[in-house]
């Protein structure tokens, strides 16, 4: 394991120098080892990670290092967002916002996140811990969106998707006022004013084909509406797909479908990947750091999976039309296999790590040049 750590640390040293300029060298080394252990162990459980973190010291010492990291280290979440953004290198980004939550004992863990669509998966950009059990409120949504706008600008947003939780007059007015396009699902009992007559939204569903309504009024705001029946709903109370947008609604359902990318991201964080629910942390400031570490490990695996699918062996498509495994799982399996057979696959592991880091560095430089106003076609 020492050889693997040495390789990983060497390759990540330049990477962290680029992004985490203010962080102490020992902190950078710890994060590098921690990310590697997270990918190998596929759990955030500190006791399991401590066995893998550093073989030269006792397990208890590794556990203490992990505790110190979450208690005392400072993380620049803007720098983390730039790393995530560096994978995308886009002109326009499809954003999604949603929550994922679980319980630890009597404590509710409630992560509110924003992701960008990338090859069917969500790349996490910003997140926060809601110190409550239920839905986000409008100020919390606006604050999260402002983090993106302040760092990357509205011009990078193609549109934002969100589920039925993210509704309301003030929220929609904020999006429209700031020229942020959206595709948001509404509840079927929502009041809709169409041609001077009031309807419940479900009354405007005419069948399985998408029906579009222009210039309706919902919560006192002029919007466009797309409505259709859902094939094989999980329950009859969920049989309508009703999407509001400020854009032409002709492809609203298709655009809204991209929201599933954030659900896929959460799934990879949880039981289908890194098992973030294994944590025993309950303090929001520590959990926010944990999400950052999981997000970085997730990012590396997604990047490698996308590259492998394009340049090595394509992921098979099953009869139902979906891939046999996600890009995240593909990248995770490749790294895991290399580490488990390190004596035979040391050169392959070096190649993969170099590939991940160099591409992120290149895209980061591309973004920074553009941000400073330079015309950049290729670097």
C-alpha positions in Angstrom: 0.0 0.0 0.0 2.9 2.3 0.6 3.9 2.2 -3.1 0.3 3.1 -4.1 0.3 6.0 -1.6 3.7 7.2 -2.9 2.5 7.2 -6.5 -0.8 8.9 -5.6 0.9 11.6 -3.5 3.5 12.3 -6.2 0.9 12.8 -8.9 -1.5 14.8 -6.7 1.2 17.1 -5.4 1.2 19.4 -8.4 -2.6 19.1 -8.6 -3.1 20.4 -5.0 -0.5 23.1 -5.6 -2.7 24.4 -8.4 -6.0 24.3 -6.5 -5.2 24.4 -2.8 -2.5 27.0 -2.7 -3.0 28.1 0.9 -3.3 24.6 2.4 -0.3 23.2 4.4 1.7 20.4 2.7 0.8 17.8 5.4 -2.9 18.5 4.9 -2.5 18.0 1.2 -0.8 14.7 1.8 -3.5 13.6 4.1 -6.3 14.4 1.6 -4.4 12.4 -1.1 -4.1 9.4 1.2 -7.7 9.7 2.4 -9.1 9.9 -1.2 -7.2 6.8 -2.2 -8.4 4.9 0.9 -11.9 6.0 0.2 -11.8 4.7 -3.3 -10.3 1.4 -2.2 -12.5 0.8 0.9 -15.7 2.2 -0.7 -16.9 3.4 2.6 -16.6 6.5 4.8 -16.4 4.5 8.0 -13.4 5.9 9.8 -12.3 2.7 11.4 -12.2 0.9 8.1 -10.4 3.8 6.4 -7.9 3.9 9.2 -6.7 0.4 8.4 -5.9 1.5 4.9 -4.7 5.1 5.3 -1.1 4.5 6.3 0.5 1.2 7.0 3.5 2.7 8.8 1.5 3.8 11.8 -1.0 2.2 14.2 -4.6 2.2 13.3 -5.5 4.3 16.3 -3.1 7.0 15.0 -4.8 7.0 11.7 -8.2 7.3 13.3 -6.9 10.3 15.2 -5.6 11.9 12.0 -9.0 11.5 10.5 -10.7 13.1 13.5 -8.2 15.9 13.4 -9.0 16.5 9.8 -12.7 16.9 10.3 -12.3 18.9 13.5 -9.5 21.3 12.6 -8.7 21.4 8.9 -10.1 24.3 6.8 -11.6 23.5 3.4 -12.1 26.1 0.7 -15.3 25.0 -0.9 -15.0 27.5 -3.7 -11.7 25.7 -4.7 -13.5 22.4 -4.6 -16.3 23.8 -6.9 -13.6 25.0 -9.4 -12.1 21.5 -9.4 -15.6 20.1 -10.2 -16.3 22.7 -12.8 -12.9 21.9 -14.4 -14.3 18.5 -15.4 -17.1 20.2 -17.5 -15.3 22.8 -19.6 -18.7 24.0 -20.9 -20.2 27.0 -22.4 -23.6 26.2 -20.9 -24.4 24.0 -17.9 -27.6 22.1 -17.0 -28.0 22.5 -13.3 -30.1 20.4 -10.9 -30.8 21.0 -7.2 -32.1 18.5 -4.7 -31.7 17.0 -1.2 -30.5 13.6 0.0 -31.1 12.6 3.5 -30.7 9.8 6.0 -30.8 9.1 9.7 -28.0 8.3 12.2 -29.7 7.3 15.4 -32.2 10.0 16.2 -30.2 12.6 14.0 -31.4 13.6 10.6 -28.7 14.2 8.0 -30.0 16.5 5.3 -27.7 17.4 2.4 -28.9 20.1 0.0 -26.8 20.1 -3.2 -26.4 21.5 -6.7 -25.0 19.4 -9.5 -24.1 19.9 -13.2 -25.2 17.4 -15.9 -22.3 15.4 -17.2 -22.8 12.2 -19.3 -26.0 11.3 -17.5 -24.5 11.9 -14.0 -24.5 14.9 -11.8 -21.2 16.5 -10.9 -21.5 18.2 -7.5 -20.6 21.9 -7.4 -22.0 23.3 -4.2 -23.8 21.9 -1.2 -24.8 22.6 2.4 -26.2 20.8 5.4 -29.7 21.8 6.4 -30.0 21.7 10.2 -33.6 20.3 10.0 -35.5 17.3 8.7 -37.7 18.8 6.0 -37.6 20.7 2.7 -35.3 23.6 1.8 -36.9 27.1 2.0 -36.6 29.8 -0.7 -33.7 31.8 0.9 -31.7 28.5 1.2 -32.3 27.8 -2.5 -31.4 31.3 -3.5 -28.2 31.2 -1.4 -27.1 28.0 -3.0 -27.7 29.3 -6.5 -25.9 32.5 -5.7 -22.8 30.5 -4.9 -22.7 29.4 -8.5 -23.6 32.8 -10.0 -21.0 34.6 -8.0 -18.2 32.2 -9.0 -19.1 31.3 -12.6 -21.8 33.7 -13.7 -25.3 33.4 -15.0 -24.0 33.1 -18.6 -22.8 29.6 -17.8 -26.3 28.4 -16.9 -28.4 26.8 -19.7 -31.2 25.9 -17.3 -32.0 24.5 -13.9 -34.1 21.5 -13.1 -35.8 20.7 -9.8 -38.6 18.5 -8.4 -41.9 19.4 -6.8 -40.3 20.5 -3.5 -38.7 23.6 -5.3 -41.8 25.7 -6.0 -43.4 28.9 -4.9 -44.0 32.5 -6.1 -40.8 34.1 -4.7 -38.5 31.3 -6.0 -39.9 31.4 -9.5 -39.9 35.2 -9.6 -36.2 35.2 -8.5 -35.3 32.9 -11.4 -37.2 34.9 -13.9 -35.9 38.2 -12.6 -32.3 37.0 -13.0 -32.9 35.4 -16.4 -32.2 31.9 -15.2 -34.2 29.4 -17.2 -35.8 26.4 -15.5 -37.8 23.2 -15.9 -39.5 22.5 -12.6 -42.1 19.8 -11.8 -45.3 21.0 -9.9 -47.9 19.1 -8.0 -51.0 17.9 -9.7 -53.3 19.9 -7.4 -51.5 23.2 -8.2 -53.9 26.0 -9.3 -53.5 27.0 -12.9 -55.2 30.0 -14.6 -55.6 29.4 -18.3 -57.6 31.8 -20.6 -59.2 33.4 -17.6 -60.4 30.0 -16.2 -59.0 28.2 -13.1 -58.0 24.5 -13.3 -56.2 22.1 -11.1 -53.0 21.2 -13.0 -54.0 17.5 -13.4 -57.1 18.6 -15.3 -54.8 19.8 -18.2 -53.4 16.3 -18.7 -55.0 14.8 -21.8 -53.0 11.5 -22.2 -49.6 10.0 -22.5 -48.6 12.6 -25.2 -47.1 15.8 -24.0 -49.5 18.7 -24.1 -48.2 22.2 -24.0 -49.9 25.3 -22.7 -48.5 28.8 -23.3 -48.9 31.8 -21.0 -50.6 30.2 -18.1 -50.6 31.8 -14.6 -49.3 29.9 -11.6 -48.8 31.6 -8.2 -49.5 34.9 -10.0 -46.5 34.4 -12.4 -46.9 34.0 -16.2 -45.3 30.7 -17.2 -45.5 27.9 -19.8 -46.7 24.4 -18.9 -46.1 20.9 -20.2 -48.4 18.1 -19.1 -48.5 14.3 -19.7 -49.5 11.0 -18.1 -46.7 8.8 -16.7 -46.4 5.3 -17.9 -46.5 2.7 -15.1 -46.4 5.2 -12.1 -45.2 3.8 -8.8 -48.6 4.9 -7.3 -51.7 6.5 -8.7 -51.0 9.7 -6.8 -47.9 10.2 -8.9 -49.4 9.6 -12.4 -49.0 13.1 -13.8 -45.8 14.8 -15.1 -46.4 18.6 -15.0 -43.4 20.8 -15.8 -43.4 24.6 -15.7 -40.8 26.6 -17.6 -40.0 30.1 -18.9 -38.9 28.6 -22.2 -40.8 27.0 -25.0 -42.4 23.9 -23.4 -42.3 21.6 -26.4 -39.4 19.6 -25.0 -40.0 20.3 -21.3 -40.3 16.7 -20.3 -37.2 15.7 -22.1 -35.2 18.5 -20.4 -36.7 17.8 -17.0 -35.5 14.2 -17.4 -31.9 15.4 -17.0 -32.8 16.0 -13.3 -32.3 12.3 -12.8 -28.5 13.0 -13.0 -28.5 14.4 -9.4 -30.3 11.3 -8.2 -27.7 9.1 -9.8 -25.0 11.2 -8.1 -26.6 10.7 -4.7 -26.9 7.0 -5.5 -23.2 6.7 -6.2 -22.4 8.5 -2.9 -24.6 6.0 -1.1 -25.0 2.3 -1.4 -24.0 2.0 -5.0 -20.6 3.5 -4.4 -18.9 5.2 -1.5 -21.5 4.5 1.3 -21.6 8.0 2.8 -24.4 6.8 5.1 -21.8 4.8 7.0 -20.5 7.9 8.8 -21.1 8.5 12.4 -20.7 12.3 12.1 -23.6 14.5 13.0 -22.1 18.0 13.1 -23.0 20.0 9.9 -19.5 21.6 9.5 -17.8 18.1 9.6 -20.4 16.5 7.3 -19.9 19.3 4.8 -16.2 18.3 4.7 -17.1 14.7 4.3 -19.3 15.5 1.3 -16.3 17.3 -0.2 -14.1 14.2 0.1 -16.7 12.0 -1.3 -17.3 14.4 -4.1 -13.6 14.5 -5.1 -13.4 10.7 -5.0 -16.6 10.5 -7.1 -15.2 13.0 -9.6 -12.0 11.1 -10.2 -14.0 7.8 -10.8 -16.5 9.5 -13.1 -13.7 11.1 -15.2 -11.9 7.8 -15.5 -15.1 5.9 -16.4 -16.0 8.4 -19.2 -12.5 8.2 -20.6 -12.3 4.4 -20.5 -15.7 4.1 -22.2 -14.5 6.4 -25.0 -10.9 5.0 -25.4 -10.8 1.5 -24.0 -13.9 -0.8 -23.9 -17.4 0.6 -24.2 -19.8 -0.3 -21.4 -22.4 -2.8 -22.7 -26.0 -1.6 -23.2 -28.6 -4.0 -21.8 -31.9 -4.9 -23.4 -33.8 -2.2 -21.4 -31.6 0.4 -23.1 -29.5 1.4 -20.1 -25.7 0.8 -19.5 -24.7 -2.3 -17.6 -22.8 0.0 -15.2 -22.4 3.7 -14.7 -19.3 5.7 -15.6 -18.7 6.1 -11.9 -18.8 2.4 -11.3 -16.5 1.8 -14.3 -13.9 4.2 -13.0 -14.2 2.9 -9.5 -13.7 -0.7 -10.6 -10.7 0.2 -12.7 -8.9 1.9 -9.8 -9.9 -0.8 -7.4 -8.6 -3.5 -9.7 -5.2 -1.8 -10.2 -4.7 -1.3 -6.5 -5.7 -4.9 -5.6 -3.2 -6.2 -8.3 -0.6 -3.5 -7.7 2.4 -5.7 -8.5 1.1 -6.4 -12.0 -0.7 -3.2 -12.7 1.5 -0.5 -11.3 2.1 1.2 -14.6 -1.6 1.2 -15.5 -2.4 2.8 -12.1 0.3 5.5 -12.8 -1.3 6.1 -16.2 -4.8 6.4 -14.8 -3.9 8.9 -12.1 -1.8 11.0 -14.5 -4.7 11.0 -16.9 -7.2 12.2 -14.3 -5.0 14.9 -12.9 -3.6 16.3 -16.1 -7.1 16.6 -17.7 -8.5 18.5 -14.7 -5.4 20.8 -14.7 -5.8 21.5 -18.4 -9.5 22.3 -18.1 -8.8 24.5 -15.1 -6.3 26.5 -17.1 -8.8 26.7 -19.9 -11.5 28.1 -17.6 -9.2 30.6 -15.9 -8.0 32.0 -19.3 -11.6 32.4 -20.4 -12.6 34.0 -17.1 -9.9 36.6 -17.6 -11.3 37.4 -21.0 -8.8 35.7 -23.3 -10.1 34.0 -26.5 -9.2 30.4 -26.1 -10.1 27.7 -28.7 -7.8 25.0 -27.4 -4.9 24.7 -25.0 
